[in-house]
Amino acid sequence: MKRVTGLVAGMVLFVLGVQGGIRLLADRDNAGILDWMPGGFPARLSSYALMVLVGALLAGWGGRKVA
């Protein structure tokens, strides 16, 4: 059950990170869910990239078949 939870959480993080990063690259003033975050464009873009990385790793772990 925890692998399914990890898979779903990873996929959600991955999708939010990709969508937010593309949104931020298209319009620097539209930060999406990280609008509250200080640091401006570089900090927000780095955070979205980190969300994508963590989401991919978590989804990969959750989707791995256990023998």
N, C-alpha and C positions, 0 to 999 in steps of 0.2 A: 504493500500500500504506500510505503514511503517513497518508492521509486516512481509511482504514478504521480504523487504529489510533487516530487522534484521535477518530473517531466513537464507537468502543467505549469508550475511556477517558472521554470526555465523558459518555456515557450512564451509566457506572458511577458517576462522581462525582456526577452529577445525582441518581440514585436514592439513593445513600448520604446525600447532603445533605438531600434531602426527607424521607427516612425518619427520619434522625436528628433533624432539626428538629421533626417532628411528635411523635416519641417524647419529646423534651425538653420540649416545650410541654405534653404530657399528664401527664408526671411529671418534675418538676424534678430529682429524685435519680437518674434513669436517663439517664445521658449517652451511652450506647452506645459507639461506637468512640473517642470523645473523653473517656473517663472519666479518662485520665491527665492531661489538660490542666488547668493551674492557671487561676484567674481566675473560676471559678464560672459561674453561669448566663449572664450577658451575653457573656462571651468564647466560651463554647461555642456559643451561639445565633448569634453573629456568624460563627463559623467554619463552621457548617453553612450559613448563608446564602451565604458566600463559595464554599463547595463547589458549591452550586446554581448560582451565577452563572458560575463557571469551567467547570463541567460543561456548562451550556447553550451558552456561547460555543464551547467546544471541539467539542461535538457539532454545532453549527451550521456550524462551519468544516469539519468532517469530512464532513458530509452534503451540502455544496454541490457542485453538478455543475460540472465543469470542461469547457469547450468545446474 
